[in-house]
Amino acid sequence: MSKHKKQHVIPRCYLKAWCDSRTPKGQTPYVWIFPKDQRNGKKKAPDNIFHQTEMYTINSDSGERDLTVEKSLSGIEDAFTIIRNSKLNFRRNLTAEEHFVLCIFVSSMHARTIQQLEHMSSQWRRPLEMMEKMDEQIKAASPEKLKKMSSIPKLQPSDSGPGLTMDEVRKIVQHPVETMLFPMISTEAPILFRLDFSVLCTNSARGFITSDAPCVWRDPEAYKRPPLYRSPALGYKSIEILLPVSPSQCIFLNRSGIRGYLDIEDRAVSHVNRTIRFSADAHFISNQDGVEDHWFDPGVEPEDSWENRHRNASKENQTDA
């Protein structure tokens, strides 16, 4: 039987921090897993959730199973676990190397989820459809039309090199793990390393929850911008990145000068958990049963939102007219 077929989207070593401390002796430690929009959870062992068969396996042309991605992610997980157990848990200062390792882990947790891999694939699906349509038009074109098409000046390759072929784009769409996962991590991690690094801390019994999409990019200023420009991006000064690393700690990357270990009040923890739950793909995780109403509260539209400001401006213009 092939080994490593059961591959976890969210690492078991990561989820173990959420095991209920009240698990009876003799039972396998479990977390509480909740459907994203429901309030009733179930007990599940970390080994039995958030996994897929051959999720990260690359199948070669010869039919052999390439476990490079799976084993590389496992190495990142091991390095993270060591730092969490030896440094974060004791609020110890990190070396530059440890800081960078955590940034790699944060980036990997952002890139490796089903949600993100599907997003990467979908971004290339439209260009692929356009290329396939163009290819069909070329194959069906008459000799006269082909002659006209050949007279169109060709764009010279940019400094970044020649463009992708249709087969290369198709491979990205069909196999995002193989083609995009590690390029995304290697590009993103050095940028995260330049952000302000903080660890939010709490002593509350429940603490932070997590989910099947635990690395959350958010921008608290996005609501002031037009809808087209609201997606969280590293270019915005107001970007914030959250990744709970245990019920008692949550990594917080920002550009606001917030650094180091920071104790926060229960109300702030509840606000972070609300963000984590809303950003989940299908499930969220807690170290105990029960939920808070605040996690499900969609809130109200701020008075200074882009919609409200333009709605009010439109009313004023109508009044003046």
Secondary structure in CASP SS format (residue, H / E / C, confidence):
PFRMAT SS
TARGET T0000
AUTHOR 0000-0000-0000
METHOD secondary structure of the structure
MODEL  1
M C 1.00
S C 1.00
K C 1.00
H C 1.00
K C 1.00
K E 1.00
Q E 1.00
H E 1.00
V C 1.00
I C 1.00
P C 1.00
R H 1.00
C H 1.00
Y H 1.00
L H 1.00
K H 1.00
A H 1.00
W H 1.00
C C 1.00
D C 1.00
S C 1.00
R C 1.00
T C 1.00
P C 1.00
K C 1.00
G C 1.00
Q C 1.00
T C 1.00
P C 1.00
Y C 1.00
V E 1.00
W E 1.00
I E 1.00
F E 1.00
P E 1.00
K C 1.00
D C 1.00
Q C 1.00
R C 1.00
N C 1.00
G C 1.00
K E 1.00
K E 1.00
K E 1.00
A C 1.00
P H 1.00
D H 1.00
N H 1.00
I C 1.00
F C 1.00
H E 1.00
Q E 1.00
T E 1.00
E C 1.00
M C 1.00
Y C 1.00
T C 1.00
I E 1.00
N E 1.00
S C 1.00
D C 1.00
S C 1.00
G C 1.00
E C 1.00
R E 1.00
D E 1.00
L C 1.00
T H 1.00
V H 1.00
E H 1.00
K H 1.00
S H 1.00
L H 1.00
S H 1.00
G H 1.00
I H 1.00
E H 1.00
D H 1.00
A H 1.00
F H 1.00
T H 1.00
I H 1.00
I H 1.00
R H 1.00
N H 1.00
S H 1.00
K C 1.00
L H 1.00
N H 1.00
F H 1.00
R C 1.00
R C 1.00
N C 1.00
L C 1.00
T C 1.00
A H 1.00
E H 1.00
E H 1.00
H H 1.00
F H 1.00
V H 1.00
L H 1.00
C H 1.00
I H 1.00
F H 1.00
V H 1.00
S H 1.00
S H 1.00
M H 1.00
H H 1.00
A H 1.00
R C 1.00
T C 1.00
I H 1.00
Q H 1.00
Q H 1.00
L H 1.00
E H 1.00
H H 1.00
M H 1.00
S H 1.00
S H 1.00
Q H 1.00
W H 1.00
R H 1.00
R H 1.00
P H 1.00
L H 1.00
E H 1.00
M H 1.00
M H 1.00
E H 1.00
K H 1.00
M H 1.00
D H 1.00
E H 1.00
Q H 1.00
I H 1.00
K H 1.00
A H 1.00
A C 1.00
S C 1.00
P H 1.00
E H 1.00
K H 1.00
L H 1.00
K H 1.00
K H 1.00
M H 1.00
S H 1.00
S C 1.00
I C 1.00
P C 1.00
K C 1.00
L C 1.00
Q C 1.00
P C 1.00
S E 1.00
D C 1.00
S C 1.00
G E 1.00
P C 1.00
G C 1.00
L C 1.00
T C 1.00
M H 1.00
D H 1.00
E H 1.00
V H 1.00
R H 1.00
K H 1.00
I H 1.00
V H 1.00
Q H 1.00
H C 1.00
P H 1.00
V H 1.00
E H 1.00
T H 1.00
M H 1.00
L H 1.00
F H 1.00
P H 1.00
M H 1.00
I H 1.00
S H 1.00
T H 1.00
E H 1.00
A H 1.00
P H 1.00
I H 1.00
L H 1.00
F H 1.00
R C 1.00
L C 1.00
D E 1.00
F E 1.00
S E 1.00
V E 1.00
L E 1.00
C E 1.00
T C 1.00
N C 1.00
S C 1.00
A C 1.00
R C 1.00
G C 1.00
F C 1.00
I C 1.00
T E 1.00
S E 1.00
D C 1.00
A C 1.00
P C 1.00
C C 1.00
V E 1.00
W E 1.00
R E 1.00
D C 1.00
P C 1.00
E C 1.00
A H 1.00
Y H 1.00
K H 1.00
R C 1.00
P C 1.00
P H 1.00
L H 1.00
Y H 1.00
R C 1.00
S C 1.00
P C 1.00
A C 1.00
L C 1.00
G C 1.00
Y C 1.00
K C 1.00
S C 1.00
I C 1.00
E E 1.00
I E 1.00
L E 1.00
L E 1.00
P E 1.00
V E 1.00
S E 1.00
P C 1.00
S C 1.00
Q E 1.00
C E 1.00
I E 1.00
F E 1.00
L E 1.00
N E 1.00
R C 1.00
S C 1.00
G C 1.00
I C 1.00
R C 1.00
G E 1.00
Y E 1.00
L E 1.00
D E 1.00
I C 1.00
E C 1.00
D H 1.00
R H 1.00
A H 1.00
V H 1.00
S H 1.00
H H 1.00
V H 1.00
N H 1.00
R H 1.00
T H 1.00
I H 1.00
R H 1.00
F H 1.00
S H 1.00
A C 1.00
D C 1.00
A C 1.00
H E 1.00
F E 1.00
I E 1.00
S E 1.00
N C 1.00
Q C 1.00
D C 1.00
G C 1.00
V C 1.00
E C 1.00
D H 1.00
H H 1.00
W H 1.00
F H 1.00
D C 1.00
P C 1.00
G C 1.00
V C 1.00
E C 1.00
P C 1.00
E C 1.00
D C 1.00
S C 1.00
W H 1.00
E H 1.00
N H 1.00
R H 1.00
H H 1.00
R H 1.00
N H 1.00
A H 1.00
S H 1.00
K H 1.00
E H 1.00
N H 1.00
Q H 1.00
T H 1.00
D H 1.00
A C 1.00
END
